[in-house]
Amino acid sequence: MNGKRATAFVPGHVTAFFSAHPAADPAVAGSRGAGLTLSDGVDVTVETIDDASAASDASATADASAALTLDGEPASIGAVADVLAALGVRARVELETDLPLGAGFGVSGAAALGTAIAANAAADRGRSENELVRIAHEAEVERGTGLGDVVAQARGGVPIRLEPGAPGHGELDAIPTHARVEYVTFGELSTEDVLAGDTAALTAAGERALSRLRADPRLSTLMDASREFAERADLLVPEVAEAIEAVDRVGDRDPDGGAVDGSEGGGGSAAMAMLGRTVFALETGLSDAGYDPAVCHTHPAGARLVENGDNRHSDNRRD
């Protein structure tokens, strides 16, 4: 017999720049930086499993949880299993997303956070929002798959991570704005490999970018700081660099890097998503440069429970 079901939507998140701040306590560890949350995201449906069905379910794992599917195919995301274990919930988890995997969109963080929110509702665990964000953040940090996506996705908008860590430790601000976002992905880039290496140069570049944005919290500043960060941290890959240059060539930008029409972030504003072989642009930058991008918008709110039948995630609109 199946148990109760609940579904959460978590926005995607592209990190513009970051600095890494490890710590022995995963709740304290994290990153400082900034990025955009996206209307393209991940739907996470959790269905609890009672003891009788779990005993006969060949797909159930022995340690915490049960089957995980991603767009209908079997998958394995360690942070999801860790979240279910922390909540003491045995469940099936279904993930649905239009976002590319391993390309800098925070899919693993969304899976962890969405699982925490949906499992809490389905199993009636009675945890607060901050507790659920902390559980998901800790799972991501301990698995080495992310440092700041979860807290950003919980907030939504254009979050600025002022201090690292889960709620109670970290501190967030945001740029109060909304924008059309385009993106093109050229492949995966391993977050685990980058975070496991020497992050000294990366962190120095991230701190410089954050100081710049805090002094001038506008989208145009975020995009320019992101481009500088990718170069200083030696993370810029050729395909992304080429796309950024193409956007620059067709973009009508004033001497300060803004849009000529006065809107914030014009067609010439593009940068690299961290960490992935992905270029993202504001407004129509990639379209104007001849690419066929996926199109979405910044997400006005963070992760949330949704009702059955809600139009939860975008269809990569080309509008």
Order of alpha helices (4+ residues) and beta strands (2+ residues): beta-beta-alpha-beta-beta-alpha-beta-alpha-alpha-alpha-beta-beta-beta-alpha-alpha-alpha-alpha-beta-beta-alpha-beta-beta
